[in-house]
């Protein structure tokens, strides 16, 4: 008896006394085959342990029913949530997902591009690495008309679609909230300014400051890679200056965490002496002491919407197109900014 992995459509045909072409059409749900025959073929295929040859089928159709995903760091809650949204929608639509991690390194990101291209994926969803300032490696996809959708950290240099949150609104909400609490010297720790999301968060902050006639001190706007270590260095620089801020808006929750830890170590009371607002609503933000006020963005929704957009491009064969979807954010007020206005 044949091993199950060697069972072919001809074995099913022989067992049922029908032709191999009829079996093939039944397995592909051809409308010319009756429901009774389709059921008989499926039942026999299951009994014999038949497995379709996906590679051969893909070569015939030029599709792999697989999409690729490039993310900076799977350890970040936002990106792990995005992956959940991506996989949930993709699998519901019959697509598999290959996940590559750049570890926030441009060189590794370029390797991810080549890996996914060699894997013949039908399309790609990507969020660029922190130090990526040239996007030529992504032309591997666009030059071959392989659909590409960026999310969160996006690229404007290529004609592709994008899914982002309203980072400008988030920056505006954060700064205006601190102003409403009576804060006058509001610092901002921003991310790298070659990435749109951090540009937009900064611009939102500036818009709120100007709207309420709050003086903007350029020395209290610091660009940072937004990790724990640099967050501590930024906190030290700001809080040990001759004119320290009474509030800090950090472009992510990790940096806000560093600020709170540094301030507590130096005896600076939060929020009485220093109010702090982060961005993302990481799981730890709720359990900090004091708990962190932050701007919530949904990684799950971003991932799901990016996948919905990508699969629409793939299935309708529209090629890469320029469409931008902006999802809402909201302020979550907690203890780190809960001070009475003067």
Beta strands, then each sheet from edge to edge (+ up, - down):
strand 1: 66-71
strand 2: 96-101
strand 3: 123-126
strand 4: 147-151
strand 5: 161-165
strand 6: 186-190
strand 7: 221-223
strand 8: 247-250
strand 9: 275-280
strand 10: 293-296
strand 11: 324-327
strand 12: 330-332
sheet 1: 2+ 1+ 3+ 4+ 5+ 11+
sheet 2: 7+ 6+ 8+ 9+ 10+ 12-
end
